[in-house]
Amino acid sequence: MISSMDTNEANNMQSDLVKIQDEEEAINSNLENLLSKQSILDSKMNAICYFLGALNTVSTDSKKLSSQISHTSDLAESVSAKVRSVDMARSRASECQKRVHDLIDLQLCSQGVLNAIEEEDYEKGSALIGRFLSIDQNVLRRTAGDVGSNGSVTSVSDAVHTLEKATEKMRKLVVIRFDEAVNKDDLASVERFLKLFPLLGMHQDGIEKFGKYICMKLAVKCEKELRSSLDIAKAENRLSVAFADTLTTLLENFARVIEVNKPIIETYYGSGYLIILATLLQNECDLEVKNVILEFNKNRRIADLIQQINEYNRSMGGNMPSLIQFQKQSLNTDKPQPKDLDALILELTIMHSRVELYFRFLKRKVKSDIEASDKDANEKEQQIQRLSTILNNSDLSRKMQEILSTYLLFERHFMEESVYKAIILDTFEVGQQCSSMVDDVFYILRKCIRRSLTTQSVNGLCAVINNTASCLCNFISALKIPLKNGYPSGYTDLAYSAIQSAVQHGKLQSSDSEKARSNFINRLNNADMSTEFLETLWETVEQDIKNTFPSLSVTEQRIVDSCIAELRNVRDTLKACVNFGMTQLRSSAIKPRLNPWIDQFFNYSHILSEEELADYEAGETFIQTLIVQLDAFLSQFKNVLTPRNFDAFVSILTSDTTSRLERAIKKSSFNRLGGLILDQQIRALSSYLTGVTSWSVRDKMTRLTQIATILNLEKVEELSDYWGPDNENESPSWRLTPQEVRTLLALRIDFRIDDIKRIKL
Amino acid sequence: MEDYKFLFKIVLVGNAGVGKTCLVRRFTQGLFPPGQGATIGVDFMIKTVEVEGEKIKLQIWDTAGQERFRSITQSYYRSAHALILVYDISCQPTFDCLPDWLREIQEYANSKVLKILVGNKTDRDDREIPTQIGEEFAKQHDMYFLETSAKEAENVERLFYEIAAELIDQARSKDGTNVNKTTADAIGLGNFGTKATQNSCCSGFSSNTSQTNCENGNSRSNT
């Protein structure tokens, strides 16, 4: 710092000295300041030294604590080990106690059992043996060994020995006594010994023996019942269902055995044993049912009937006989008649439903028994599987399938024959729209489907629905034959009397074609009515199915749905048939008449002066004549067609009228007044046609109304009031293309081509 | 509303134990369940397949072969679009019954129904019916022919896919959506044949076989 100063000058040196002095003072004060802090630092250092000593004490304390904790944990462990061993000791003590009890009981048993056997007190004896068997045999033997090492080997092993011998003896005795009771047919004794088997550890034997006994009794009973069944049926006036009744009684007998004995077996044997009894019973049941079915087949000539029907079907080749063929066939008495089969079909359905119900009952009972047993889930599942295998493979289930098969064959024959009969005996009453066959056919189909539901078989029901569908297809082709021939008032007859018959049409026709005509209309109505009946049929059938089978499996439901969908296809075929008839009617009845009527439009001038207009309105106008003609024409059909058919008819008539009239208009020319009249005329036609049907024909009239509007314009420019996006909300959207509008405007002779060209569309 | 363009019903018939259920299971579930019990009445499976870019729903009806279920199974013939008649190549009696089955089909089914003869169980080495005999029979009776093994999954997919393809073609030519009916038929009928050559590694299917199928198909379209 000094070097940087200019030391040569005295003044400067003075001032520099002052500066240096100042700095020295500052440094001194700084040093003093620092020195003054020394004492504080010292005291702090002292404090730290003091605390260090304290920390050492904490460290030793915590070490002490940790050793104490580990010590405690050791103690706790040893306590819990002691508790455990105490626990074990206690359980051993109780086991010991049990063993002592067992041993005491063993002594008592071995003392009592021989006495009991001697005194023929089998209940007591069996109970004692039951007690003996409930003791774990291995433990017992070990106990005997333990006790034996202490000297008195005899008492325990002797007791065991005695009891084993007694058990053997008792088992034999009970079997003998049970057999004796069976031979004597002493039900009380049978039940008495039945209860003893499980005590002797003979569950399987007991149930098997009991099952055999019951089967024997049932066999006798069934035979007796079968022999007297026809007599009883005669007495009760149920001869037609005699075998169904017999089968019902038979199955009820078996079901009752299960019902009555289930609680007994569950009480004395425990759950899970019923399946043994059920299996035994099923074998016997198979045999008994076989006898009934044999008798049934013989008595009702089932085999003959099956053969006859099969032969008949084969001769038909699966096709519906033509009507003439059928009339010949009905003379052939070999073929079973539907009314003879009727009662038999009923009996078959009853038989089938009884077996179905019996199986359901059996399954439910045995299943609940298996569920209640203490086996694991897997084993239970296996048992249930075994049960259904046994039932499915049983002869009864085979017989049931045969019954269903016979039923279906008969039902199909019944259905087809009855439907053919209904078609042949079809009668038409004057004043009716449909003939008798529609009612008859659908009554028959409904009856058959209902009856199939009473079999309780989904397979049977579906087969009958399928048969119904194919039967209906035949029915439709029968309906279609007259429709194919067409409506018999073709163009030729029209050529003769086109003008005369315009108003009083119908009276000039010969009665033959009159008949053919009403036949045609009748078939058309029949087809329409049938669609309605068919819809009702499947709706009610769906409801019936829900009521009869409230819990169908997914697959079953799908099968049923698919079969019913088949009926829907048939309905579509029927609708197509109606449409076909309508087109026939259109080409032979509507077209030939309508065209000349409308072509009259050309005979009127559409370019009118005010005077001519007055004249025209005074005379008979085109539209008045047309409406009178249409009205007369429609009134012929109004009452003979079903409402739906009549509406369809008017709809066709309207389309044809409008399109023909449109053509006529496009070929004519108009002035302002001509357009005015046209507009009036179209309004009149529209309101007439709207009046005759129950649904609106306005839509079909739209094009024509729009054409009239265009031709009724005062000036070309007026069109913009109607045309364009602004007006879309007020009037229906335009059905005419801009090109058509221009062409139509050009029909007005008073409109200038230039104006028409200029207009924006 | 399910998303499919066509719904076809296929019914399998044939003697008990020829493997109808196994064929259906193999196709619909990819399983071969051994030790199946006999089918009771009818069983019903659905599988949606895609053929020629179209979703096709196949309703497959598996019927019981035993005589006593006949009146149930017969009722399903009428609405069937295709009938698969199955026999067991290792069991002569199942082949001998074929004429009876055909009589039944004639009696109950739609005359235009597609008929396919299937010899099942080609995995077995105790064959009793040579391929050629089956082929001959099919040819005589206007049927397609195929040998399958449900166990080895051989030709099973192909069987159903080709039926679907054939039925689509039939449906289209009926709808009139196809320009030319005869070409549509020719394409459809070629299916069984052409694929046969492609899969010539399959047992029992030589190129010779496919040739016969083609001829068989052509004779159908002519009649």
Interface residues (C-beta under 8 A of the other chain):
Chain A: N313 R314 G317 G318 T389 N392 R398 Q401 E402 L404 S405 T406 L408 L409 R412 N459 G460 C462 A463 V464 N466 N467 A469 S470 C473 T555 R558 I559 S562 E566 N569
Chain B: G37 I40 G41 V42 D43 F44 I46 Q59 R68 F69 R70 S71 I72 S75 Y76 R78 S79 Q106 E107 Y108
